[in-house]
Amino acid sequence: MLYVGISNNTTARALAEGMHHAGAVDVAQLDVNWSYPKFLLYAENDKGELVAQAPVDGFEYHPGEYVTKSAYRDFFYLTRKTPLGATATNAPKAN
């Protein structure tokens, strides 16, 4: 399970308390670009192309961002891994 906190003008303590209340055990701060925030998910479209999607309104982006054209800014990404104790054959399937 992945909990994501996206906010503006919120303290680190408030975000941490919110994550703790939601059930997060380990957390990581990925980026703090106040002037250029972005959080994107990627999925294949009907043509099999990987395209960006914003999970919430308010982020400026284009569908091929970070995939079809290189970016001038840095970025972080997360990938799913097999949970501890699971094997590739009994790991939960992505929806």
C-alpha positions in Angstrom: 0.0 0.0 0.0 1.3 3.5 -0.8 0.1 6.6 1.0 0.8 9.9 -0.8 0.5 13.3 0.8 0.3 16.3 -1.5 0.0 19.7 0.1 0.7 23.3 -0.1 1.6 25.5 2.8 1.6 22.6 5.3 4.2 21.9 7.9 6.3 18.7 7.9 4.9 17.8 11.3 1.3 18.1 10.0 2.1 15.9 7.1 3.8 13.3 9.3 0.9 13.3 11.7 -1.5 12.8 8.9 0.6 9.9 7.4 0.8 8.3 10.9 -3.0 8.6 11.4 -3.6 7.0 7.9 -1.5 4.0 9.0 1.9 4.8 7.4 4.8 3.1 9.2 7.8 4.3 7.1 7.7 7.6 5.2 10.0 9.4 2.8 9.9 13.0 1.6 10.5 12.9 -2.2 10.5 16.5 -3.3 9.7 20.0 -2.1 9.6 22.1 -5.2 7.2 24.8 -4.1 7.4 26.5 -7.5 7.1 23.4 -9.7 5.2 20.6 -8.0 4.4 17.5 -10.0 3.1 14.0 -9.1 2.3 11.7 -12.0 1.3 8.1 -12.5 1.9 6.1 -15.7 -0.2 3.6 -17.6 -0.5 2.2 -21.1 -3.0 3.8 -23.4 -5.0 1.8 -26.0 -2.0 1.9 -28.4 0.3 0.4 -25.8 2.1 3.7 -25.2 3.2 4.7 -21.7 1.4 8.0 -20.8 1.4 10.2 -17.8 -1.7 10.9 -15.7 -2.1 13.2 -12.8 -3.9 11.6 -9.8 -5.3 14.9 -8.7 -6.2 18.2 -10.5 -3.8 21.1 -10.6 -0.6 19.6 -12.0 0.6 20.9 -15.3 2.0 18.1 -17.5 1.7 16.5 -20.9 1.0 12.8 -21.6 4.5 11.9 -22.8 6.3 13.7 -19.9 9.5 11.9 -18.8 8.8 9.2 -21.4 9.0 10.5 -24.9 11.0 13.6 -24.2 13.8 14.2 -21.8 13.2 16.6 -18.9 15.3 19.5 -17.8 14.4 19.1 -14.2 15.2 16.3 -11.8 12.7 13.7 -10.8 12.1 10.8 -8.4 10.3 7.6 -9.2 9.0 4.6 -7.2 8.5 1.1 -8.4 6.6 -1.8 -6.8 8.6 -4.6 -5.3 7.6 -8.1 -4.1 6.6 -7.9 -0.4 8.8 -9.5 2.2 8.0 -13.2 2.4 6.3 -13.4 -0.9 7.6 -14.9 -4.1 7.0 -13.8 -7.7 4.4 -16.6 -8.0 2.3 -15.6 -4.8 2.9 -11.8 -4.8 -0.2 -9.6 -5.0 -1.2 -8.7 -8.5 -1.4 -5.0 -9.6 -4.9 -3.8 -10.3 
